[in-house]
């Protein structure tokens, strides 16, 4: 699966008002394809194929930019379905695009600024729209120049690229050299506005976070060490052959562990194009406290040119030599020939090679050689197998990785981008990791990590003894004012939510069966459906976000679910039991984390203990294979909040 960023280009075809889109699409491709960006096209844009694209596991996680070419008005964009020209309303487009992981939307069509504003207010960080009717040729020129500016320099932001584009065309206009037209074939469905404005394209980013404002299509160079001169942590600069990046990633993954207290950068991490310059090499080397060398046969060939160009500018440093394989002899010979260690007496290639083959600790071997005594305080030589023991896995990292264990079958009924009122009962033993499934479904629905999961523990809550105390507890959770009609009040509070909402009733067990049946099903859910239907009938209510209710049962008996409701926007699911972890799910998880855990062969050796077990058991076996305390599962990975 590619790691390249994707730009999705939607082509709003119209047989009534056809546009020549070939120049703009080819301009986008020429500007972006060489910058590790995939340009993907929807040649006949419809709501269905746009929704399908964002629900596709192959595409959705990569799409960061949506670019629209076609006709539009203040109220929506034009699409054609089955030969019929229809308008995709502003509200419907916003609802579809809001949950996606988009950084940027460019509506290159007439009168699209109101749509752009709404998209930005809905959470998309940066959006470009137009304030008047725009000529087709003008739109092509603007888009081509913008994307050339965006991709033309590392570290250039969307905002910077727009500023360059607008300033360029405004300057030409002031010099009366403007290449933009004012008539001809327009991309609009209605009358223009703001026709006296000097530039029709507008950018909206006021509500974006700083990190989103600074987002770059082509990231700036990562001069991590030289940009952190005031950082008190020990700075380590890693040198390695291009094929040995996995070992650097193992080191970098856990560099922030308190045991290490280091700041780290790798030579091939400085630039995303996997190329380094001698200037970058010198800057990071001289900013470092220690240089870590991952020695193997590729080391001299990939780094020779950098060493030659930079050798007169490198300061003396402490060095950490790490043997990657048994073919390090060439790397050692290469290093002993370099004139970069004026204050160090390097051991001969033969002596270093000999130490790599010993089973004793390298420090003990060095101490036995009197002529190497002076090197002890300057550098260490360690074997790679010791590296995994040298670092402790971060429990925060591990818990987040464990949360990515998939549920192939269970998550299928839940489709992102379709707001519904959900009721889901999840049953099974205490080892089924029902809470992990809740988090998986939440992520599947496009609900961000900023949306808190509200949890009411029913079976293990001493304050809940009867329907009345349950109602009080639920009202307190929803922060609503006490009212005799408790369930109706709670139902309306849920329907009034302005954001996605997830409510979990934990530990619904046999002891609380009456409360589950009477309070959750007969009262709360029925009131939700009744109030929802009443609002629909009044014609003043539409679901814009998913409202999700889960009941989790950890005991080996089955619970009922609500009766079916004849409304397409209501979905009832019963997952009983939760399936064990399949081999396909585990393989997908392992290979997505391979850079982090490749050094732990036990994850492969113990695979038979992991696959085919319930998730919690599988997670415990993974922790054991990593020599980690499996209490992290309960304290972090399975925590709903």
C-alpha positions, -999 to +999 in steps of 0.1 A: +000+000+000+014+034-010+024+060+016+021+089-009-004+117-002-034+116-026-051+145-043-086+136-053-099+155-084-136+155-088-148+164-124-183+178-124-193+169-159-222+187-175-236+179-210-256+212-209-225+234-201-195+213-211-161+225-199-126+216-213-111+201-181-081+184-198-057+214-194-064+217-157-061+179-150-029+176-169-016+208-152-023+192-118-006+160-128+025+177-141+028+199-109+022+171-084+031+137-097+069+141-092+064+153-056+055+119-040+018+128-046-008+106-063-033+125-084-066+105-085-096+114-106-133+109-104-141+115-141-179+117-136-184+130-101-215+118-083-224+117-046-222+079-047-187+075-062-174+103-040-188+086-009-174+053-021-139+068-025-139+081+010-151+048+024-124+028+006-097+015+029-072+017+000-079+054-007-095+072+023-064+073+046-043+088+019-066+116+005-056+149+019-067+173-008-100+174-027-100+196-059-133+202-077-136+212-113-170+220-126-200+243-122-214+256-090-235+283-074-241+297-039-262+267-030-241+238-043-221+221-070-234+206-102-232+169-109-247+146-135-262+112-126-278+088-151-279+116-177-298+139-153-281+172-142-286+177-105-273+199-078-253+185-049-264+208-021-239+227+001-252+210+032-249+175+018-213+182+005-203+195+039-217+165+056-198+142+034-164+159+035-164+170+072-155+136+087-127+130+062-090+136+069-087+164+045-062+192+049-074+212+020-103+217-005-101+238-037-135+245-052-124+259-086-158+269-098-181+299-099-196+314-067-182+287-044-172+310-015-202+302+007-196+265+003-159+271+011-168+290+042-192+263+054-165+236+048-140+256+068-164+262+096-172+224+096-135+217+104-116+215+071-084+235+079-079+253+046-105+259+017-104+280-014-135+292-031-146+320-055-167+351-049-179+356-084-182+339-118-149+328-131-138+320-167-128+285-175-094+295-189-088+317-158-096+289-135-071+266-153-043+293-150-050+299-113-051+262-104-019+254-124+000+283-109-012+275-073-002+238-074+032+247-090+038+272-062+027+246-036+049+219-048+078+240-060+095+245-027+100+224+004+082+238+034+058+260+015+023+261+031-011+262+014-014+298+027+019+308+012+011+292-021-022+311-023-005+344-014+021+338-042-007+330-067-029+360-058+001+384-057+014+372-091-019+378-109-027+410-091+008+423-101+002+415-137-032+432-136-016+464-121+010+463-148-018+458-174-002+426-184-030+404-170-036+371-187-069+366-170-102+371-190-135+386-178-159+368-201-162+337-222-170+302-208-179+305-171-181+278-145-213+290-129-250+282-125-262+316-115-255+354-115-221+365-102-215+387-072-187+409-059-179+417-095-157+447-086-134+425-066-098+424-081-093+387-074-122+362-074-104+334-054-105+335-016-088+314+010-103+305+044-081+293+072-089+315+102-101+287+124-074+262+116-049+250+142-013+262+138-001+228+127-027+228+099-018+263+089+018+251+086+010+219+067+031+215+036+026+192+006+064+189+003+077+190+039+106+212+049+140+196+057+141+181+091+172+196+107+160+183+141+193+187+160+205+220+147+170+235+153+171+224+190+202+241+203+186+250+236+172+215+242+189+198+271+185+163+258+215+144+244+215+148+206+223+117+185+229+119+147+225+085+130+244+074+099+234+043+080+230+029+045+198+036+028+187+000+031+192+001+068+165+027+076+145+001+097+173+001+124+172+038+126+134+037+130+137+013+158+160+037+176+139+067+168+106+051+178+116+051+215+141+079+216+119+100+239+118+073+266+129+087+300+156+061+302+173+076+272+165+113+273+178+118+238+169+138+206+176+119+175+178+124+137+189+102+108+208+112+077+181+100+053+153+115+075+164+151+067+146+152+034+116+132+023+132+124-011+158+102+007+187+124-004+212+143+017+235+172+010+269+178+025+256+210+041+228+192+059+254+165+069+277+191+084+249+210+102+234+180+120+268+164+127+281+195+144+249+200+164+250+164+177+267+151+209+270+116+196+273+101+161+257+066+158+270+045+130+249+015+118+277-005+101+270-028+071+282-032+036+260-004+023+273+022+047+305+033+028+288+034-006+258+055+005+278+079+026+312+082+008+303+113-012+289+131+019+320+123+039+343+135+011+325+168+006+322+175+044+353+160+060+371+194+065+341+208+084+332+180+108+339+185+145+352+158+168+324+138+185+316+108+206+308+078+185+285+048+189+292+019+164+264-006+159+270-037+140+241-045+116+253-077+101+285-098+096+296-079+065+307-047+084+344-051+074+341-028+044+324-001+066+352-004+092+379+000+066+360+029+051+358+047+085+395+042+093+405+059+060+384+090+068+402+120+082+373+130+104+385+118+138+416+140+146+413+135+184+405+098+184+427+068+180+405+044+161+411+007+164+422-010+133+397-026+110+409-060+120+405-053+157+370-038+153+359-067+131+372-092+157+353-076+185+320-079+165+324-117+165+328-121+202+300-131+226+315-112+255+305-076+261+323-052+239+333-029+268+351-058+285+370-066+253+380-030+249+393-028+285+416-057+279+434-038+251+456-011+266+460+009+234+422+012+233+419+024+268+417+060+258+387+053+236+364+041+264+351+076+273+348+086+236+327+059+221+312+025+226+308-004+202+277-025+208+260-054+189+226-048+174+209-076+194+217-056+225+200-026+210+165-039+216+173-045+252+189-010+255+155+006+248+123+001+267+091+001+247+069+031+256+036+020+271+019+050+254+032+039+220+024+002+226-012+009+238-019+031+207-005+003+185-027-023+202-057-002+196-052-007+158-059-045+160-087-048+134-122-063+135-128-073+099-163-086+102-177-065+130-169-031+115-184-037+081-220-026+088-208+008+099-202+032+070-185+066+074-202+097+061-238+085+067-253+101+098-276+077+117-291+070+150-273+037+161-280+011+187-254-016+190-253-045+215-218-061+218-217-095+236-191-120+246-167-129+274-144-105+293-116-114+268-135-101+237-122-066+242-157-050+235-143-016+244-117-019+217-144-027+192-163+005+202-131+025+195-127+008+162-163+016+151-159+051+163-128+056+142-145+038+113-174+063+114-149+092+111-154+104+146-123+122+157-102+115+189-114+149+202-149+135+207-151+119+241-169+085+247-194+090+274-195+059+297-221+048+322-212+017+341-244-001+348-234-034+364-206-023+386-220+010+398-232+009+434-253+041+429-275+024+403-299+001+421-332+008+403-347+026+373-349+059+393-312+059+403-303+049+367-322+079+354-305+102+378-270+088+368-278+092+331-290+128+335-259+136+355-237+121+327-256+141+300-255+172+322-292+179+319-314+196+345-334+171+367-368+165+353-396+140+362-397+129+326-361+117+329-358+094+298-376+119+275-353+147+287-322+125+281-335+115+246-339+151+236-305+160+250-289+133+228-308+145+197-298+181+204-261+172+202-242+195+177-213+170+173-210+132+169-220+115+201-210+081+215-227+067+247-216+034+262-236+014+288-208-007+303-213-041+321-249-047+313-252-081+330-278-105+343-282-087+376-291-055+357-313-071+331-344-054+343-327-020+341-314-028+306-349-038+294-370-012+312-347+018+312-324+015+282-347-003+256-383+004+266-378+040+279-346+057+265-345+041+231-382+043+225-382+079+236-353+085+212-372+070+183-404+088+192-388+122+195-368+116+164-399+108+144-417+138+158-389+161+147-388+146+112-426+150+108-423+187+117-397+190+089-372+209+109-347+182+118-319+164+100-291+142+115-258+158+106-236+135+127-238+099+140-254+094+174-242+061+187-254+041+217-236+009+227-245-017+254-216-040+264-223-074+279-194-095+292-213-125+304-221-157+285-258-151+280-277-132+253-296-100+256-324-086+234-321-057+211-347-031+201-373-040+175-365-029+139-375+007+130-388+015+095-364+045+091-333+043+069-315+067+093-319+043+122-295+013+125-297-015+150-268-040+153-262-071+175-226-084+176-228-117+194-202-131+200-172-110+190-150-130+167-115-140+177-084-124+161-080-138+126-046-145+110-054-119+083-061-093+110-029-101+129-008-101+097-022-067+087-015-053+121+021-067+123+032-056+089+018-021+095+040-019+126+069-039+112+093-009+114+088-008+151+086-044+161+108-062+134+135-067+160+112-088+182+112-122+164+089-135+192+060-118+175+064-143+147+075-173+168+045-169+191+021-162+163+002-195+170-005-182+206-019-149+193-040-159+162-073-175+169-077-161+205-100-134+217-085-098+215-076-094+251-058-127+252-041-119+219-030-085+233-015-102+264+005-126+243+018-097+222+029-079+254+046-111+266+064-114+232+077-079+236+087-084+273+063-057+283+039-054+313+005-064+299-012-042+325-009-016+298-039-033+281-063-026+309-050+007+319-047+022+284-056+002+254-090-009+267-099+024+284-130+040+267-123+075+279 
